[in-house]
Amino acid sequence: MSATGYAWADELFRRFDSLYGRQRMGIHWLNHDRQSEARRWEAALRDYTRPTIRRTVQALRDQIGAGGTSIPTVDEFTGLCAALEGRPVW
């Protein structure tokens, strides 16, 4: 079962707001239409389950705890999802 849908992408972005801060995410989205980005992320994540996406968010949280602060691109996020599922990362 796919995890995604527009509501799921929006929830993911709210989690990013929590992880990285609303102000920083606002700046991040300044030159992007958040709804268009949500559709883009939805399409990219359609093959991943909710548990995989949740584990990926937790991995980001762990990276932040270890000093990492970069907001992931959709490609970086899907790469983390793939790695957590043992898929090849291209």
Secondary structure, DSSP 8 states (H G I E B T S, - for coil): ----SHHHHHHHHHHHHHHH-HHHHHHHTTTS-HHHHHHHHHHHHTTS-HHHHHHHHHHHHHHHHTT------HHHHHHHHHHHHT----
